[in-house]
Amino acid sequence: MPSSTFLSKEEKTAPGFKAAKDRLTVLLCGNAKGDFKCKPLLVYHSQTPRALKGVRFQNLPVHWRSNRKAWVTGKLFEDWFLNCFCVEVEQYCCKSGIAFKALLVLDNAPGHPAHLNDLHPNIRVMFLPPSSTSLMQPMNQGVLTIFKIYYMKLIFLQLLKASEGCGKQSVRDFWRSYNILHAIKNIRNAWNEVKDTLMNVVWKKLWKECVQDFRESVNPFSEASEIVGIGQKVPGEGFEDLTEADIIDLLQSHEEELSVEDLVELTQKEQEDQDVSMQEDKLTVKRLARFFTLANQLAQEAVDMDPDIERSLQFGRNLTSALATYREIYREKQHQSNSLH
């Protein structure tokens, strides 16, 4: 939360209030044309956080990885390069009907191994000169900033909604309940909001010939003003005085390195979450069977109440299609259960 709000002030002064202490790293990547964005890589400080109990990691809208500091290490980056980036680029090339060849442009960050050019015959890697990232790296020409602003805007919208109407939450309770699963969903939605035209125009300093429309521009303060308008409606000390500068300061604070105290707290939290993966899966055969029964009742209710038979039947067909993934999980779990007997 912005430093002017009471949450941020409590974070610094109130004993035991540590709602904001969490950390993750997101790696974003896309092509120069702007029509291809890799699934984000997310590095968290715990492999099995409690909020992801029962969640299938392979179905997340991010590539899930973890280490104690939630940093992209050289080992993690190599894993992402071979098992995520190369695979997705090949799929994109096949879908687009073009040869599977690509150039990956990187800065000289410590987590980017120097031997990447030796790992795949179809992918070349170019490292930008030291200290040139802010001037040349396309993702640093506005994509990362806009992504973070979209992410923050989603949080403020959710905070405002939670603080209004029946059953409203206090700002403190909302922030305490915000977890990594909420963050993952917001990361997905914020990344989807980044426009193709922006992904393309940020290449103008490095490869201007590929830019299709130079009129596309990035104005973080314009986007930040929308967040300010939302935030000023949130009840709580300091929110009514929010400014664009507060939002920009908050964005920049996300780039600060962890203190020793932060690392100790994250380690304690990780130890608390270690046993989560051993707990019972939420998607049990019994609950799935009940889920399908309720779905069938819903489809029948549509037929009973709607005088338009074709419309109600179409609803039933759509519902059946939507349930396909869950039916596959149900069959797998039944098979696993039968194999144990």
ABEGO torsion letter per residue (X at the ends): XBAABAAAAAAAABBGBAAABBBBBBBBBBBAAGABBBBBBBBBABABBAAABGBBAAABABBBBBBAAGBBBAAAAAAAAAAAAAAAAAAAAAAAGBBBBBBBBBBABAABBAAAAAABAABBBBBBBBGAAAAABAAAAGAAAAAAAAAAAAAAAAAAAAABEBGBBBAAAAAAABBAAAAAAAAAAAAAABBAAAAAAAAAAABAAABABAABBBBAAAAAAAAAAAAAABBEBGAAABBAAAAAAAAAAAABBBBAAAAAAAAAAAAAAAAAAABBBABBAAAAAAAAAAAAAAAAAAAAABABAAAAAAAAAAAAAAAAAAAAAAAAAAAAAAAAX
